[in-house]
Amino acid sequence: MNRLFGCEITSLKENSCLEIVKWVKGDERPQEMKDDFKWVLIHCTDGVIWGYYDKVWYISSSSQAFQERCPQFVEDNLVELRIFGRDTEILIWRNEGTIAGRLLRDVDTESIDSFLRPAEEDRILLGDRLLEGPRNGFSCVGTATGQEQVVPVECSHEDFEEGQWPLRLKVRHYFEQDEKTGIVRVAASRLVELYKENGNGV
């Protein structure tokens, strides 16, 4: 286990990573996975798949959502997978023909005043218009240039009035300081939350 200010990072063995991938695809939840996860973001060789958790995983490429607009989730096309919630993230990635992973879990630093405390930023996600939906908790959003993605957020046309880009992804950064030079750098980052700018939850 590796520890940074504000989090603990645990490496995951390949077998554990494969079990987690199978869990997202519909198998039973691995017994050691006790954390409260809410979203999954999957980068494939042919596109992006989003999903949300409600006792089981619902992903955008399923037949109940937008199967025709998303790549199919198979192990061969997996590049990177992130399962995340408010306090924890699992990151799995393809590494030279094998699957590697790590679990990053927050530790309490609220009472500690330090320049190394984690910092958050909100990133704007693609989408200035609703193309289709919502359907089963998902909306297909896009841009005038033809880019699109299916997100696990129920959107309406009103969310995109006056060319707004309302979708946000909260990212948390963890820092470390070089003992010799004193330089502070980002040592790890994780996804925290997906939401609409108006404050409505997913």
C-alpha positions as a LaTeX table, in Angstrom:
\begin{tabular}{lrrr}
\hline
Residue & $x$ (\AA) & $y$ (\AA) & $z$ (\AA) \\
\hline
Met1 & 0.00 & 0.00 & 0.00 \\
Asn2 & 1.21 & 3.47 & $-0.91$ \\
Arg3 & 0.05 & 6.51 & 1.03 \\
Leu4 & $-0.19$ & 10.12 & $-0.08$ \\
Phe5 & $-1.53$ & 13.02 & 1.91 \\
Gly6 & $-5.28$ & 12.44 & 1.88 \\
Cys7 & $-5.44$ & 8.96 & 0.36 \\
Glu8 & $-4.25$ & 5.37 & 0.37 \\
Ile9 & $-3.42$ & 3.55 & $-2.86$ \\
Thr10 & $-3.56$ & $-0.24$ & $-3.10$ \\
Ser11 & $-2.41$ & $-2.23$ & $-6.12$ \\
Leu12 & $-4.87$ & $-4.78$ & $-7.49$ \\
Lys13 & $-3.81$ & $-8.16$ & $-8.82$ \\
Glu14 & $-4.82$ & $-9.19$ & $-12.31$ \\
Asn15 & $-7.37$ & $-11.72$ & $-11.06$ \\
Ser16 & $-9.06$ & $-9.05$ & $-8.93$ \\
Cys17 & $-9.13$ & $-6.69$ & $-11.92$ \\
Leu18 & $-10.77$ & $-9.33$ & $-14.10$ \\
Glu19 & $-13.38$ & $-10.01$ & $-11.41$ \\
Ile20 & $-14.21$ & $-6.30$ & $-11.27$ \\
Val21 & $-14.55$ & $-6.14$ & $-15.06$ \\
Lys22 & $-16.92$ & $-9.12$ & $-14.94$ \\
Trp23 & $-18.88$ & $-7.40$ & $-12.14$ \\
Val24 & $-19.48$ & $-4.37$ & $-14.35$ \\
Lys25 & $-20.56$ & $-6.72$ & $-17.14$ \\
Gly26 & $-23.20$ & $-8.34$ & $-14.91$ \\
Asp27 & $-21.52$ & $-10.88$ & $-12.60$ \\
Glu28 & $-21.88$ & $-10.80$ & $-8.82$ \\
Arg29 & $-20.09$ & $-8.10$ & $-6.86$ \\
Pro30 & $-16.66$ & $-9.25$ & $-5.59$ \\
Gln31 & $-16.85$ & $-9.81$ & $-1.84$ \\
Glu32 & $-13.93$ & $-7.49$ & $-1.09$ \\
Met33 & $-15.61$ & $-4.56$ & $-2.87$ \\
Lys34 & $-17.34$ & $-2.88$ & 0.08 \\
Asp35 & $-17.00$ & 0.75 & $-1.02$ \\
Asp36 & $-19.90$ & 2.92 & $-2.12$ \\
Phe37 & $-19.48$ & 3.31 & $-5.88$ \\
Lys38 & $-21.88$ & 5.24 & $-8.10$ \\
Trp39 & $-20.46$ & 5.61 & $-11.62$ \\
Val40 & $-18.30$ & 3.79 & $-14.16$ \\
Leu41 & $-16.39$ & 5.29 & $-17.09$ \\
Ile42 & $-14.99$ & 2.84 & $-19.63$ \\
His43 & $-12.62$ & 3.83 & $-22.41$ \\
Cys44 & $-12.61$ & 1.29 & $-25.23$ \\
Thr45 & $-10.61$ & 1.14 & $-28.44$ \\
Asp46 & $-13.74$ & 2.28 & $-30.33$ \\
Gly47 & $-15.34$ & 4.78 & $-27.95$ \\
Val48 & $-16.55$ & 5.57 & $-24.44$ \\
Ile49 & $-19.13$ & 3.83 & $-22.24$ \\
Trp50 & $-20.69$ & 5.42 & $-19.15$ \\
Gly51 & $-22.70$ & 3.70 & $-16.45$ \\
Tyr52 & $-24.24$ & 4.03 & $-12.99$ \\
Tyr53 & $-24.73$ & 1.67 & $-10.06$ \\
Asp54 & $-28.07$ & 0.85 & $-8.43$ \\
Lys55 & $-27.70$ & $-2.62$ & $-6.89$ \\
Val56 & $-26.36$ & $-3.68$ & $-10.30$ \\
Trp57 & $-24.43$ & $-1.83$ & $-13.00$ \\
Tyr58 & $-26.38$ & $-0.14$ & $-15.79$ \\
Ile59 & $-24.19$ & 0.80 & $-18.74$ \\
Ser60 & $-24.94$ & 2.91 & $-21.79$ \\
Ser61 & $-24.21$ & 0.12 & $-24.26$ \\
Ser62 & $-26.94$ & $-2.15$ & $-22.86$ \\
Ser63 & $-30.08$ & $-2.88$ & $-24.88$ \\
Gln64 & $-32.15$ & $-0.90$ & $-22.33$ \\
Ala65 & $-30.17$ & 2.30 & $-22.92$ \\
Phe66 & $-28.41$ & 3.37 & $-26.13$ \\
Gln67 & $-26.86$ & 0.19 & $-27.47$ \\
Glu68 & $-26.84$ & 1.52 & $-31.05$ \\
Arg69 & $-24.82$ & 4.63 & $-30.08$ \\
Cys70 & $-22.12$ & 3.00 & $-27.90$ \\
Pro71 & $-19.31$ & 0.50 & $-28.39$ \\
Gln72 & $-19.88$ & $-2.96$ & $-27.00$ \\
Phe73 & $-18.11$ & $-3.69$ & $-23.71$ \\
Val74 & $-15.88$ & $-6.73$ & $-24.23$ \\
Glu75 & $-12.56$ & $-7.42$ & $-22.55$ \\
Asp76 & $-10.64$ & $-7.29$ & $-25.83$ \\
Asn77 & $-11.51$ & $-3.64$ & $-26.51$ \\
Leu78 & $-10.97$ & $-2.40$ & $-22.94$ \\
Val79 & $-8.37$ & 0.34 & $-22.61$ \\
Glu80 & $-9.22$ & 1.84 & $-19.20$ \\
Leu81 & $-12.01$ & 1.50 & $-16.66$ \\
Arg82 & $-12.79$ & 3.76 & $-13.71$ \\
Ile83 & $-15.36$ & 2.93 & $-11.03$ \\
Phe84 & $-15.82$ & 5.85 & $-8.67$ \\
Gly85 & $-17.84$ & 7.48 & $-5.93$ \\
Arg86 & $-17.40$ & 10.22 & $-3.35$ \\
Asp87 & $-14.59$ & 8.50 & $-1.39$ \\
Thr88 & $-13.05$ & 5.82 & $-3.60$ \\
Glu89 & $-11.99$ & 5.02 & $-7.14$ \\
Ile90 & $-10.90$ & 1.82 & $-8.84$ \\
Leu91 & $-8.74$ & 2.29 & $-11.92$ \\
Ile92 & $-8.08$ & $-0.65$ & $-14.26$ \\
Trp93 & $-6.01$ & $-0.39$ & $-17.42$ \\
Arg94 & $-4.48$ & $-2.59$ & $-20.09$ \\
Asn95 & $-0.75$ & $-2.93$ & $-19.62$ \\
Glu96 & 1.38 & $-4.77$ & $-22.21$ \\
Gly97 & $-1.15$ & $-7.52$ & $-22.81$ \\
Thr98 & $-2.24$ & $-7.87$ & $-19.18$ \\
Ile99 & $-4.69$ & $-6.04$ & $-16.92$ \\
Ala100 & $-3.41$ & $-3.89$ & $-14.05$ \\
Gly101 & $-5.26$ & $-1.85$ & $-11.46$ \\
Arg102 & $-5.29$ & 0.14 & $-8.27$ \\
Leu103 & $-7.77$ & 1.21 & $-5.63$ \\
Leu104 & $-7.52$ & 4.77 & $-4.29$ \\
Arg105 & $-9.40$ & 5.50 & $-1.07$ \\
Asp106 & $-9.64$ & 8.84 & 0.75 \\
Val107 & $-8.44$ & 9.21 & 4.32 \\
Asp108 & $-9.61$ & 11.98 & 6.62 \\
Thr109 & $-7.63$ & 15.22 & 6.36 \\
Glu110 & $-10.39$ & 17.70 & 7.20 \\
Ser111 & $-8.83$ & 18.71 & 10.49 \\
Ile112 & $-5.30$ & 19.09 & 9.08 \\
Asp113 & $-4.07$ & 22.39 & 7.67 \\
Ser114 & $-1.47$ & 21.61 & 5.01 \\
Phe115 & $-0.49$ & 22.88 & 1.58 \\
Leu116 & $-0.52$ & 19.21 & 0.50 \\
Arg117 & $-4.24$ & 18.81 & 1.13 \\
Pro118 & $-6.14$ & 17.39 & $-1.89$ \\
Ala119 & $-7.64$ & 19.90 & $-4.31$ \\
Glu120 & $-10.62$ & 19.53 & $-6.64$ \\
Glu121 & $-11.44$ & 20.87 & $-10.08$ \\
Asp122 & $-14.57$ & 20.66 & $-12.22$ \\
Arg123 & $-14.07$ & 19.66 & $-15.82$ \\
Ile124 & $-16.62$ & 20.49 & $-18.51$ \\
Leu125 & $-17.86$ & 17.43 & $-20.37$ \\
Leu126 & $-18.75$ & 17.30 & $-24.04$ \\
Gly127 & $-22.31$ & 18.26 & $-24.89$ \\
Asp128 & $-24.13$ & 21.50 & $-25.72$ \\
Arg129 & $-27.39$ & 19.88 & $-26.83$ \\
Leu130 & $-29.66$ & 16.93 & $-26.10$ \\
Leu131 & $-29.78$ & 14.51 & $-29.05$ \\
Glu132 & $-31.97$ & 11.78 & $-27.60$ \\
Gly133 & $-33.51$ & 10.71 & $-24.30$ \\
Pro134 & $-33.55$ & 10.56 & $-21.42$ \\
Arg135 & $-33.94$ & 6.79 & $-21.46$ \\
Asn136 & $-33.50$ & 4.53 & $-18.43$ \\
Gly137 & $-31.31$ & 7.07 & $-16.63$ \\
Phe138 & $-29.19$ & 7.97 & $-19.68$ \\
Ser139 & $-29.16$ & 10.87 & $-22.14$ \\
Cys140 & $-27.42$ & 11.15 & $-25.48$ \\
Val141 & $-25.79$ & 14.58 & $-25.78$ \\
Gly142 & $-23.63$ & 16.09 & $-28.48$ \\
Thr143 & $-22.26$ & 19.10 & $-30.30$ \\
Ala144 & $-22.83$ & 20.88 & $-33.62$ \\
Thr145 & $-19.73$ & 19.16 & $-35.03$ \\
Gly146 & $-21.29$ & 15.71 & $-34.64$ \\
Gln147 & $-19.51$ & 14.58 & $-31.49$ \\
Glu148 & $-21.71$ & 12.72 & $-29.03$ \\
Gln149 & $-21.69$ & 10.66 & $-25.87$ \\
Val150 & $-24.26$ & 8.83 & $-23.74$ \\
Val151 & $-24.09$ & 9.91 & $-20.10$ \\
Pro152 & $-25.84$ & 8.52 & $-16.99$ \\
Val153 & $-27.62$ & 11.83 & $-16.37$ \\
Glu154 & $-31.23$ & 12.62 & $-17.16$ \\
Cys155 & $-31.05$ & 15.80 & $-19.25$ \\
Ser156 & $-33.68$ & 18.01 & $-20.85$ \\
His157 & $-33.49$ & 20.54 & $-23.68$ \\
Glu158 & $-33.77$ & 23.29 & $-21.05$ \\
Asp159 & $-30.41$ & 22.21 & $-19.57$ \\
Phe160 & $-28.72$ & 23.36 & $-22.78$ \\
Glu161 & $-30.44$ & 26.71 & $-23.27$ \\
Glu162 & $-28.28$ & 29.52 & $-24.72$ \\
Gly163 & $-25.55$ & 27.07 & $-25.72$ \\
Gln164 & $-24.76$ & 25.91 & $-22.19$ \\
Trp165 & $-22.43$ & 22.97 & $-21.55$ \\
Pro166 & $-23.95$ & 21.82 & $-18.22$ \\
Leu167 & $-22.26$ & 18.47 & $-17.62$ \\
Arg168 & $-19.41$ & 18.42 & $-15.13$ \\
Leu169 & $-16.91$ & 15.86 & $-13.89$ \\
Lys170 & $-15.35$ & 16.54 & $-10.49$ \\
Val171 & $-11.70$ & 15.46 & $-10.24$ \\
Arg172 & $-9.63$ & 15.32 & $-7.05$ \\
His173 & $-5.83$ & 15.70 & $-7.06$ \\
Tyr174 & $-3.38$ & 14.45 & $-4.44$ \\
Phe175 & 0.06 & 16.02 & $-4.01$ \\
Glu176 & 3.54 & 15.12 & $-2.90$ \\
Gln177 & 6.63 & 17.23 & $-2.25$ \\
Asp178 & 10.14 & 16.38 & $-3.40$ \\
Glu179 & 12.33 & 16.19 & $-0.30$ \\
Lys180 & 15.38 & 17.62 & $-2.07$ \\
Thr181 & 13.93 & 20.42 & $-4.19$ \\
Gly182 & 10.73 & 21.21 & $-2.29$ \\
Ile183 & 8.77 & 21.11 & $-5.56$ \\
Val184 & 5.14 & 20.04 & $-5.15$ \\
Arg185 & 3.51 & 18.01 & $-7.90$ \\
Val186 & 0.31 & 16.09 & $-8.51$ \\
Ala187 & 1.07 & 12.49 & $-7.58$ \\
Ala188 & $-2.37$ & 10.97 & $-8.24$ \\
Ser189 & $-5.79$ & 12.01 & $-9.46$ \\
Arg190 & $-9.18$ & 10.37 & $-9.37$ \\
Leu191 & $-12.77$ & 10.93 & $-10.48$ \\
Val192 & $-15.23$ & 11.90 & $-7.77$ \\
Glu193 & $-18.61$ & 12.89 & $-9.17$ \\
Leu194 & $-20.60$ & 13.37 & $-12.36$ \\
Tyr195 & $-23.30$ & 16.06 & $-12.28$ \\
Lys196 & $-25.13$ & 18.89 & $-14.02$ \\
Glu197 & $-24.02$ & 22.45 & $-13.35$ \\
Asn198 & $-27.43$ & 23.39 & $-11.96$ \\
Gly199 & $-26.65$ & 21.23 & $-8.93$ \\
Asn200 & $-29.08$ & 18.42 & $-9.60$ \\
Gly201 & $-27.59$ & 15.06 & $-8.80$ \\
Val202 & $-27.36$ & 12.12 & $-11.16$ \\
\hline
\end{tabular}
